Amino acid sequence: MQISSPNAVFHAVLAGLSEADRAVVDAVAEPAAMLATQAAAHWDFSLPAARVDEALGAKASDDARRGLIATWALSTVDRAAAAAMPDAVMSLYPFWLEKLASFLSQASGPYDADFWAKDVRFALALSVPGARSQVIDLSSPMGPGQVVRHVLGGWGFTPVLGYLKAGGRGTWLEVHTESRHLDDFNEEGWNRAWATAAEICRTRPDLMGMIGSSWFYDPPLTEISPRLAHLRLNPLNGGAFMVHQGPGEIHTQRAATASPTRKALIDSGQYTARSWLMVWPRKALIAWADARR
């Protein structure tokens, strides 16, 4: 699959590097990719990017980081194909590579830490497109600890049964939102992302299913923000279960963004944003996807 226009931009990004930055990119591209790949299965989403930073060294410029992403982006599709990604994933690459090319060509100054973490994973096909606003990590862990804390916190026993039925420990897919383009941050887009996850599960019998962690799975939002109710209710109706993770400053900030109603309730103390882990076991996820056909 040739993505000529984005590839031309990636080459232009590399051509615009200083001689010193280009030398750094050429020297670390292969070993940094190996380090990032080895770190991909860790629970810390940003660990692959941290490993790349270690390979780059403390004095590396953000232009060098952008050059490294451009270098890897030239072979992102080949990496995904080598991982036997289904058509549901591969068909999204033209859109995502165009967005990445546009971002790199317009960027200057510091590389936002969240974008850097996402771009390292995406360019190396450690995370793949799920829809136009969601990426899917291919190897996320889920141990019993979160389920135990849920029960000990008095949030119920349902996740214990769900976790054991799903098979316990193993490798899961994990969904993340890409804030740089929210084209599919709607019910149709999220359903597409979950359906894509189901297709990946079909090709990977070792996968336990799909997980996602966010404040927008919080039960009170069904009434506070009805337009977001599908984010929690569609997975639940399709056989998923939820694990309470708790409040936190980042969840408060994100929940208050773009909604005066939520912000007012948070500021007045009437609502505390809490993160929940959505867990969708593979059998139920695939059955849900089959029912939508």
Secondary structure by P-SEA (a helix, b strand, c coil): ccccaaaaaaaaaaaaccaaaaaaaaacaaaaaaaaaaaccccccaaaaaaaaaaacccccaaaaaaaaaaaaacaaaaaaaacccaaaaaaaaaaaaaaaaaaaaccccccaaaaaaaaaaaacccccccccbbbbcbbbbcaaaaaaaaaacccaaaaaaaaaaccbbbbbbbbbcccccccccaaaaaaaaaaaaaaaaacccccbbbbbcccccccccccccccccccaaaaaabbbbbbbcccaaaaaaaacccaaaaaaaaaccbbbbbbbbbbcaaaaaaaaaaac
